[in-house]
Amino acid sequence: MSTGSSNALSFDDILVKYAGEFGRYQLKLLLISSLMWIPNCLVILFMVFHSSPDPITSHYWQCTNSSDTACLSVYSEADPSAGFCTLARSQYEWTHKSRSILSQFDLVCSRAWQAQLANSIFFFGYLIGSGFFGSLADSRGRKRSNLLCLAIAVSGALLTGISPNFGVYTFFRFITGIGAAGQALTTYILATESIGPKWRGIAGVATQLYFTAGEFVLVLVAVIFKDWRALCFACAAISAAAAFLFPWIPESPRWLLVKGRVAEANNEIRKIAATNGAILPANVLPGEGGEEGGASRERGLGTSDRPHNSNHGNGNSGGYSATAGVGDEEATGREPDSMALDHGVISASSIAPSVMTSSTSPDSTPNPPTKLTLRMILKDSHILRRFLILSYVWAVLCLGYYGISLALGGLPGSIYATFCISAAAEFIANVLAAWLIEKIGRHNTMAGGMLLGGLSCVICSIVPAGNGQAILASIGKFGCSAAFTVASIYTSEMFPTLVRSAVLGVENEAARVGGIAAPFIVLAGTTMHKPAVPFVIFGVTMLVGGVSIFTLPETLGTALPDTMQDMDQITSVFTTRPWQSGGGWQATAREMFRFRAGG
């Protein structure tokens, strides 16, 4: 690094050296801004209760003619699903029509597929919203974009509730998906962007716990408002109440600095220091003169000579940003693809390259952002292998997470109890995964979660109907959630700086494909009257993904790679090939299951 930038302070440097990385200011911001995950969860997952409980198996119908023996025979069955579709529409009528969109819009039998189509279109809207609001958040600000996304999501949920027909319902679910994606993205950034690099990764996991809390809120609301329209209105009202949080959520000072609003940024940095009980020396802030301040002023916000990957070197997960390296990337002038881990969605999006300035000297030219191209992937076997495996893994994780959530309604027992158990499992999984990645490594934690989730789903598909299925499905979601928690961390640590952001962006698009496919797999089980079928698919795909991860390198204890040569130093079983050096299966197993790079 050039000496010309040796005295320039980055925003992270100011936090680390002076204002505080994670004090009272950041804790308050994290706690308040993360509350936005609750309305985000409501508008995403209330679709589970739009089609559950099943109005046919719940007997929310009756025969129109009390002397119709064929109809009465079907009605008397404990599970009338198969026989119900042999009845003419004139033979039955709904007794609780507003309990479900299935009965409201007659989405049963030959039209059953349309209910899951609406869910897939929601995820398609989510895909679009991720890309659009990523750029908008960069150009117009995180806070303003978050408020706009909240308004869109609330409006979409409200209008969904007054939909006169299924076509209108589907359209407004699409609109809701667009808003929900942007809301997830900007909420994550607002919650973590003012936190120092040591704590940013941990905070990224912590903020996701609010999404899980939202699941408990959702099931409570669903129990109170069993009418699907009332549920829409209730979720919209709770989400709208989140607007009252905005006076206590400041705009990101990091973004303000990049946009040249230095005075506003400096005021916020002073608030950070004052709230944290720290004292800012004179001439530290950008634009305030002096050697350090002047250097920062000339380049907007430079970077220091400290290694930006030092925390990775000691295996500290807090050293990266779960937004694909807000702190990691600043030394290159490369803006990451910011990711909201909303089960996460993980929702993900590209943000235009402007959040960080280059660390080069004033007389040098920063390297332009490098886009991931097909040629770059194909010509490097390491990138190609890792890229393909992780693309599959990301898609399967999203497929499993949302697929299991949607499939819960097809299991015996109360959907409310099953959903609540599943949410509890997810909460524990997130906390456990955050601890395990420092103990047994990234790839072991991620693979273990997928293998546990996959095995549970497969067993769920073969055990007798009952509470055991609900428990196994919850364990499946537990494993899937644990792996999802690690996915962005592991991916960002594996690829070099020049392609890291591009890889993360593509992997997240692969995840969206999994989300779009999930409803149709659930539909397959519904159509065949075999609720176990989706769990077979979720289980097998996760098992394959879990096994494939063991062929990838462990990144715990490695420095974040900047170049292709650096990436080559992060070895896997395919690069060391211990079986060729006489190590046999024991050496191969040690390489595949090691807890730490080089260990």
N, C-alpha and C positions, 0 to 999 in steps of 0.2 A: 504494500500500500504506500502510496506516495506520502512524503512528509508534509506536503502541502495541506493535508487534511488532518494532521496529527492533533491539532488543538480543537478541531470542530467537534461539537457535541451533538449526538443524535438525541431524539426524544427519549429513547430508552436509556441513554447515558445520563440524562438529567434525572430520570426516575431513579436509576440505580445509585448514582453518586450523591444526589441532593434531596429530591422531593420524596422519595420513598417508592419502592416497587409495589408494595401491597400493604397499605396502612388503612386508617379509618375511612379515608376518602374512597379508595378503590373497593373496600368492603361494602360500604354503603351503596356505591354505584352498582356493584355486582348484585347485591340483594334486591335492589329496586328494579333495575333494568331487566333482570332475569325473570321478573314476574310476568313480563310480556310473553314468556313461553307458555303460560297457562292458557290465555286465549288462543294462541297458535295451536296448541294441542286440541282445544275444543273444536275449532273449525276444521281441523284435519280429520280427526277420528270420530266425530259424531256420525259419520257415515256407517260405522259399525252398527249403531242402534237404529239407523233408518230402515234396515232390512232384518232386524232381529228384535224380538223373537220371531221365528217363522210363523206367519199367520195360519198356515195349513196345519202344521203339527201342533200348534197351540190351540187349534179349534176355534179360531176367531171367525168362524163362518157357520152357516146352518143351511139346511135344505129348504128350498123355497116351497116345497110341497111335502107336508108331513106324511103323506102316504107313498112317497117315492122310495121304494124299498132298495133300489140300487144305490141311491144317494145315502140313505140311512145306513146301509151296510158299510160304505166307505167311511162315513162319519164315526161309526162305532169302533173303528180300528185305532189302536194306540198311536200308530204312525200312518196316517192316511195319505202320505205323499204320493205313493205310486198310484193308488186308486183314484185320487182326486183328479188327476189329469185325464181320466177316462170320462169324466162328467162333462156335460154340456154347460156352457156359461149360464144358461137359464135354470139349471138345476140347483144352484146354490147362490147365496148372497152373503156379503161380509157383515159380521156383527160388530166388529171393531175396525172399521175401515181405515180410520186415521192413525192406527197404531204403527203402521209400516207403509213405506212407499210401495211394497209388493202388493198390498191390498188396495191402497189408494189408487194406483195406476194399473192394476191388474197385471203385474209383472210376475206371472206364475206360468208354469208349464212351458208352452212354446215361446213365451216372452220373458222367461226368467233371466235369460242372458243379458237383457237390457239393463238390469239393476247393476250388474258388474261392469257393464260398459260405462255407466255413469262414473263409477269409481276410477276406471282407467282414464277417462277424459279429465277427471280431476287431476290425476298425476301428470297428464300431458300439460295442463295449465300450470302445474307446479314447475315443470321443466322450462316452460316459456318464462315464467316469472323469475326464476333463478337467474337467467341470462339478462333479462331486461333490467331488473332492479339492482343487479350487481353494478352495472354501469351507472345507473341513476344515483345510487348511493355514493359513488365516487365523485360525480359531477355536482350533485345538489346537496350532498350532506347525508350523514347517517341518520340523524334525528328526524329531519324533514321527510326522508324516504320512509323511515319506519312508521311515521304517522300516516303517510299516504297509504302504505301497505295495510295498516290496521283498518283504515277507512274502507279500502277495497274488500278486505276479508270480511269485515262486519256487514257491509252492504250486500256482499254475495251471500252470506249466511242468512241475512234477513229476507232477501228476495227469494232464496231457495225455499224458505218456509211458506211463501205465498204463491208458489208455482202452481198454475192451473192445470198443467199437464206435464208429462214426462220430458218432452223436448225442452221446455223452459227450465225444468228442474236441472237437467243435464248442463244446460248453458250456464246457469248460475253456479253450479258446482265447478265448472271450468273457471269462471271468474274468481271464485273463492280460492281455487288452487293457485292462481297467479298472485293474489294478494298474500296468501299464506307463505309462499316461497320467499317473497321479498321480506316479509315480516321476520321469518326465521333467520335469514341472512343478516339483516340489519340489527336485529336484537343481539345476535352473537357478537357482532363487531362492537356495538355500543358497550356491551358488558365486559369485554376483554381488552379493547384497544388501549385503554389507559392504564393497564396493569403491566408491571415490569416483566422482562423475559423469564425470570426465574419462576414466577408464579403463573404465567399466562396459560400454560398447558393445564395445570391443575384447575385453574379457574374455568377453563373451557369445559372440563369434565363436570365441575360443580354446577355450572349454569344449566347443563343438560338435565340435572335432577329436577329442575322446575318443570320440564316437559312431562316427566313421570308424575310429578305432583298434579299436573293438569289432568292426567288420566284418572286419578282418584276424584278430582272435582267433576270430571265428565260423568263418571259412573253414578255419582251422587245426583247430579242434575238429571240424568237419564232415568233414575229410579223415581224422581219426583214428577218429571214430565214425560210420561210414556207416549203421548201423542207426538209423532215425529215433527209436526209443524211447530208445536209448542217447544219442543227440544231445540229446533232451529232458532226460535225467537229468544229462548233463554240463553243459549250460547252466544247469540249476537249481542244481547244485553250485557252479559258478563264481559265480553270482549270489548264492547264500547266503553265500559267503565275503566278499562286500562288506559284510556286517554288522560285520565286524571293523574297518571304517573308522570307525564311528560314535563311538568314544571320542575320536577326533581331530577330529571335526566339531562345532563349537559351535552352539547355537541362535542364530538371527539376533538380534543386539542391537537391530536396528531393530524387529523384531516384539516383543521383550521390552519395549521402551519403550512401544509402543502398547498393550500389554496391562497396563500399569501395574506391571510387574516391574522397577522402576527400579534397585534395588540390583544385581540380576543383570546388567542391561544395562550399568550403569556399570562393573562388574567386567570385563565383556568389552571395553568401550571402553578401559579401562586396559591390558588385555592387548594390544590393538591398538597403542596408543601405545608400550608398553614393547618389544614385539617389533619395532616399526618404528624404535626408537631415538629416539622423540619424547618430549617432556615436556608433560604437560597442566598448564596454569596452574590455580590454585585457582579454585573456583567456576564452572568451565566446564560440568561435567556437570549434567544435570537433577537437581533436588532437592537441590543442595548449597548453596543460598543464593546471595547476591550478586545483582547486577543481571541478569547473563546467566543464571546458573543458576536464579534465582527465576522469571524470565520463562518459561524452559523448563519449570520445574516446574508452573507454573500451567496451562499448556496442554498438558502432556504432552511435546510436542516441537514447537516452532514452526518457522517459517521466517524467514530473514533477508530483508533488503531487496535482496539481490543478484538480478538477473534470472535466473529459473530456466532461461531459454533462451539464456543468453549463449554457450554453446558451440556452439549451432546457428548463431548469428549469424556465427561465424567458420568455419563448415563443419566443425568438429571432430566426427567421429562419436562420439567418446567422450563427448560432452555429453549424450547421451540414454541412457536405459536401454532395453536391448532387451526388457525386460519391459513395454514400452509406457509407459515413462516413470516409473519409481519416483521418480527425481529430478525429472522434468519436471512431474509432476502435483501435487507436494506444495504448491505455492503456491496451489492451488485447493481443497485438501481433497478432491480426487477421487482415488480409488484406481483404478489402471489394471487392465485385464485382463492378468494376468501370463501370459507366454507362454514356454513351453519350446520352443526352436527345434530339436526332435528330428527334423527331417525327417519333419523336422521338419518329424518330426514333426515339426514345427514341431510340436507339441502346444500347445494353448492352452486357457485357462480363465479364467473370471471369478473373481476373489477378492473377497470381501466388502469393502466400503469401510471399512477401518479401519487400513490400514498407515500412512497419513499423517494428521496433524491439519491443521486449517485454519490458514492464515497470517493470518487476519483478527485484528483486535484483540479483546480479551476482551468488549467490549460490543457486538460485531457478531455477526450470525448468518451462519454459513457457508452458501453456496449448496448446496442438496441436489444429489446426483449426478443428472445428466441422462441419461435413457435414450434411446437412439436409437429414434425412432418412425417409422412409415411416413409419417406426415404431414410430419415434418421432412425426410425424404429427398425426398419428392415435390415439396415446395414450393420447394426450392433446386436449381436445375439443375446448379450446380457439384458439390454433394454427390452428387446422383443419378448424374451421369455418372462421376465418379471412383469412387463406391461400386460401380456395376455393373461397370465395367471391372476393378477390383481384385478383386471377388468372383469374376469369371471367371478372372482370373490366378491367384489363390490355389488355386482348385479344380483348375485345369490343372496347376499346379506339383506339387501333391500326387498328382494322377493320374499325371503323368509320372514322378515320383520312385519311387513304389512300383510303378507299372506296369512300368517298365523293370526294376526289381529282380526282379519276379516273372517277367517275360518272358525273362530271361536263360536260364532253364532250357530254353526251347524252341529256343534257338539251337544250331547245330552246335558241336562241340568240348566241352571239359571245363567243366562248370559251375563248378568250383572255380577254374580259371584265369580264366574270364570274370568271376566275382564279384570276384576279387582285383584284376583290372585296373580294374574299375568302382569299387572302393573307393579305389584310388590316384588315379583321376581326380577323385573326389569330394573327397579331401583337398586336392589342388592347387587345385580350384575354390574351396573355402572360403577358403584363404589369398589367392588371387588376387583374389577379389571384395572382401575386406576392404581390399585396397590400392587397387583400381580405383575404389571409391566416392568416394575423396577426389581422384582424378585426373581421371576422366571423368564423374563425377556418378552419382547414384543411378539415374535412369531409364535412362541409357545402359547402365550395367552390367547392370541387370535385363533390359532389352529385348535386349541383346546375348547374354546367357546363354540366354534363351528362343529367340532366333532360331538360335543355334548348336545348341542342343539339338534344336529342331524340325527343322532342316535335316538334322542327322545321323540322326535317326530316319527321316525320309523316305527318305534315301539308303540307310539300312540295310534298308529294306523292298524295295528293288529290286536290290541287288547280289547276286551269286551266293552261295549258302551257303558259309560258311567263316570263317576268322579275321577277314576284313574286317568281317563283321557284328558280331562281338564287339567289335571296336575302335570301330566306329561307334556301337554301343549305349552303350559306355563314354563316348564323347564326348557322346552325348545326355544321359547322367546328369551329366556334367561341367557342361554348360550349365544343366541344370535345378537342380543343387545351387548353382551360383553365383547364379542368380536367387533361389533360396529364401533364401540367406544375406542378401540385400538386402531381401527382402519386408517383414519387420516394421519395419525401419528406415525404409524409404520410406513405408510406410503411416502410421506414427506421426507422421512429419514433415509430412504433407499435410493432416491434418484438425485442426480447432480443438479446444481442450481439452474443451469441453462434450460433444463426441460422440466424441472420440478413442478412449477405452476401449471404448465401445459398438461403434464401427466395427471395431476390432481383434478384438473378440469375435466379431462376425458373420463377418468375413473368415476367421477360423480355423475357424468351423463350416462355411463353404463349402469349406475345405480338406479337412475330414473327409469331406464328400460325395465329393470326388475320390478319397480313399483307399478309400471303400466301393465306388466304381464300378470302380476299377482291376482287381481280380481278375476281374470279369465281362468286361472288355475282353480280358484275357489269355485267358480261357476261349473267347471268340469265335474267336480264332486257333487254339486247340487243337481245338475242335470241327470247324472247317473244314479242319483239317490245313494251315493256312496261318499259320505263325508270324510272317509279315511283317505281317499285318493289324493287330495291336495297335500296331506301330511307325508305321504310316500314321496311325492315330488320334492317337497321342501326338504325332507330328510336326506334323500339320496344326493341332491345337488349340494347340500351343505357338507355332507360327508366327503364328497369329491373335493370340494373347496378346502376343507380342513386338511386333508392329506396333501393336497398340492402345496399348501403353505410351507410344509416342512422342507420343500425343495428350494425355498427362498432363504436368503441370508438372515441372520439375527443382526439387528442394528443397535441393540443396547450396548453402550460403551464405545460406539464409533463416533468419529467426527462427522458432521454433516458434509456430504460430498459437494464440492464445487465444480469439479470437472469429471469427464469420463474416466480419467485415470484414477481419481479419488474413488469413484464408484467401483472400479475393479478391485480396490483394496477391501471392499466389503464382500467377503467371500461366502459362497454357498456350497452345497454338496456338489453342484455341477461344475464349479470352478476349481475346487480342490481335488475332486475325484479320488477320494481316499481308497477306493477299491482298486485303483490302478497302481497304487504305491505299496500294495501288499498289506494294507491295513485291515482288509476284510470287512465283514459286516459290522464288527464292533466299532471300528473307526468311522464307518459310514453312519452308524446310528448316533455316535457322539456328535458328528458334524450336523446331523439333521435336528437333533434335540437339544443342542447346547443352549444354556441360559443366557450367555453373554458373548458378544463378539470376541473371538480369540480365546474363549474359555471352553 
